[in-house]
Amino acid sequence: MVATSPAPSLPGEAPDQAAIRLQLRSWPEVEAYLQGCKGVIVPLGSTEQHGPTGAIGTDALTAEAVALEVGRRTGVLVTPTQAFGMAEHHLGFAGTISLQPATLMAVLHDVVLSLARHGFERIFVINGHGGNIATSRAAFAQAYGTAASRGLANAGALRCRLANWFTASPVSSLARELYGNREGHHATPSEIALTLALEPSLQAKQRPLPEAAPAGPIHGPEDFRRRHPDGRMGSDPFLASAEHGQQFLELAATALAEDLASFLAEPDAS
Ligand code: NI
């Protein structure tokens, strides 16, 4: 059975950010949680350059913050963040650490199968990086097949959903309203704003930048650096502010908490 409404992580306990972190739970607590809710949130980020003024950890920091806020509001457990993503085209810039698509697929597959083995049936991946999308979907397809072939008792009930916080429609609307086409496609002011809200020290990196190279096709790392010499794609991250970041966090958490609630309420296969 999947709970139609998420349960607090322990009976009688109001969910807060510490309570919903899997890392801070014991295994009996996780077993008890599973009696009331089969849902879990997996934050997925990337460790990659974000232009000359953005933090390398932007996509992981933002995915984690949104995931913890969604967890806090819904009482759904949040796993540790998968902070390495598919960032092959950013490898031309120092600090980027990328998993090849096949590696990321194997990681996500194994995460899903581990969770499914314990009885989790709704795996809600909150993603902060566009480059992870195709690979995540492939990993889910692979995981469904493996769950069935291993004969997991809940294989038929297993569902994975990818929720990209940056494409939630209220988030895109606010980004358009605040930044117009200077939102761009990489090292965007919206994601940088969220990092400024999370980590005030990042404000010191902010400075005006020349106009960014426009978005174009994405090939290998050398080609990417040639087309986008400072790492940005059409964006103006100097427009970002911590106040904007708070608004993005609020909008993203609201939209994704709703999406999660409907995901948890989806009936099993019949
Ligand atoms: Ni990013």
Boltz pocket constraint, residues with backbone or C-beta under 6 A from the ligand:
constraints:
  - pocket:
      binder: B
      contacts: [[A, 50], [A, 58], [A, 59], [A, 128], [A, 129], [A, 186], [A, 187], [A, 191]]
      max_distance: 6.0
